[in-house]
Amino acid sequence: MIKKINNTEAFIEKLRKEGKVRTLNSPEDIKAILELNKQMEEVRRDFINKNNESEKSATQTYLD
């Protein structure tokens, strides 16, 4: 029989007891999250553009 091992709950509880877990719902936290999301959107867009350019370049290259 397969037994699934999941230490996540115990790990989260340990962090809570150590005071290392908090809810991110203050206005400052929300502002930081929104800024991070904006930066990640820019990074994703940049990656997609570079990937498209790379694919375009690869289609124009041939090997002898």
Summary of the structure (lengths in Angstrom):
residues: 64
radius of gyration: 22.1
end to end distance: 55.4
largest distance: 64.4
contacts: 94
relative contact order: 0.06
helix: 67%
strand: 0%
